Amino acid sequence: MKKIYLFILFLIINFGGLALGNWFMGDAVASDWYNNLNKAPWTPPGWVFGAAWTVIMFCFSIYLTYLFSVRNSKFVMFVYAIAVLLNVCWNFLFFNQHFITWGFVNIILLTLVIIYFFITFRHDKLHSLKYLLLPYIIWLCIATSLNGYIVFNN
């Protein structure tokens, strides 16, 4: 029963973070500023972002449920809080403030934090569950390349 509550809690926090980030973003995707940026040729259509983040946060919530049921410590909570903060801050930096370079630094740090989860928190029960982080890692690599392209080509 504890796992169900943890899963619901992580769904609320993770999707709440996405909602907050979306609020910071506002209508920036439709703005002249964003539309006039030189974007990477591999930039996916807008609907892909929502679909990707839905899958990512669902998988991340499952992973966190098992991580926190096996290894619930202040340090794990701290690393998770950093991940949530970085995830929310990227939208604020990139879309709200137009700080594309700081957004690039932010997304690199977020990628490193999620990779840290993947390689650091090892436990027999988590061994195969860590692969739930792969969609997040792959997407962050794509997003980092998109952000980097904008930084270096605008």
N, C-alpha and C positions, 0 to 999 in steps of 0.2 A: 504494500500500500504506500510505503514511503516513496518508492520510485515513481509512482503515478503523480504524487504531489510535486516531487522534484521536476518531473517532466513538464507538468503544467506551469510551474514557476519559471523554468527556463524558456518555455515557449512565450510566456508573457514578457519576460525581460528581453529576449532576443527580438521578437517581433515589435515590442515596444521601442527598442532601440532603432529598428528600421523605420518605424513610424516617426520617431523624433528626427531622424536623419532626413526623412522625406519632407517633414515640415520645414527643416532648415533649407532644404533644396528649393522649396516653393515651386514656382513655374520657370525656374532657370533653364530647364532643358528646352523650353520654347522661346527663350529670350534671344535677342539679337546678339548679346555677348557670346553665348554658347554656340549659336548657329554660325557665327563668323569665325569661330576657332578652326584652325587647320587640324582636323581629327584624323586618327589612324584609319587607313583603308579597311582594316579588319574590325572596325567598330560595329558591334551587332545592332540590330534594330532595337528600339526601346523596349518592346515587350519582353525581350530576352532577359533584361535586367530583373524585372519583377519575378519571372519564372525561376531564374537562377537563385535569387535571394530566398525565395520560398523554400526551395529544395535544400539550400545550404543551411538555413536556420532550423529547419526540421531535423536534418541530420546532426547538426551541432547540438541541438537540444537533447537528442537521444544520447550522444556521446557524453555530454555534461551530466546527464542523469546518472549514468554508470560511473563516471569519474567521481562525482561527489558522493555517491553511495559507497565507494571503496576508499576514497582518499579525500575526505573533507577536512581541509586545513585552511588556516588564514592565508597561507601563501598561495594556494590554488585559487581561493576567492580573489586575492589581489591580482593574480595574473588574468583571471577572467574579467575582473572589473576594468583592467587596462584594455583588454580586447574590446569590450563594449564601448568604452570611452573613445578609443581610436576609431571604431566603426562609425560612431555618431559624428565625431569631429571631422571626418573626411568630407562629408556633405557640407558642413558649415564652412570649412576652409576653402574647398574647391568651388562649390556653387554659390554660396551665400557671399563670401568675401572675395572671391576670384583670386585667391592665393594658390595658384596652380602648383607652384614649387613646394609650398608647405604641404599642400595636399599630397604631392608625390612623396615627400618625406614621411608623412603620416601613413600612407598606404604601404610603404615599404616596412615601416615599424609594425603595422598590423599583420602583414604577411609573416614577419619574423616571429611575432607572438603566437600565431596559429601554428606555424611550423614547430615552435617550441612545445606547444601542447602535443603535437604529433610525435616528437622524438623523446620527450622528457618523462611524461607521466605514464610509466609502464607498470602493468599489473597483469596477471594471468587473465583476469576477466576483461581487461581492456585491450589485450593484444590485437584481436581482430576488429574490435570496435573503433580503434584509432583510424581505420580506413574510412570511417564516416566523415573524417576531416578532409579527405582528398577533394571532394567537390569545392570546399571552401578554399583550400590551397590553390587549386587549379584556377578558380575564378579570380582569386586575388592576384595571381600571376598575370592573368589576362588584363584585369583592371589596372594593375601597375604598369603594364606595357602601354595601355591606352593613355593613362595619365602622363607617363614618361614621354610618349609621342607628342602630346600637347605641350609639355614643358619645353622640349627640344625643337619644336617646329612652329612656335608662335612667338 
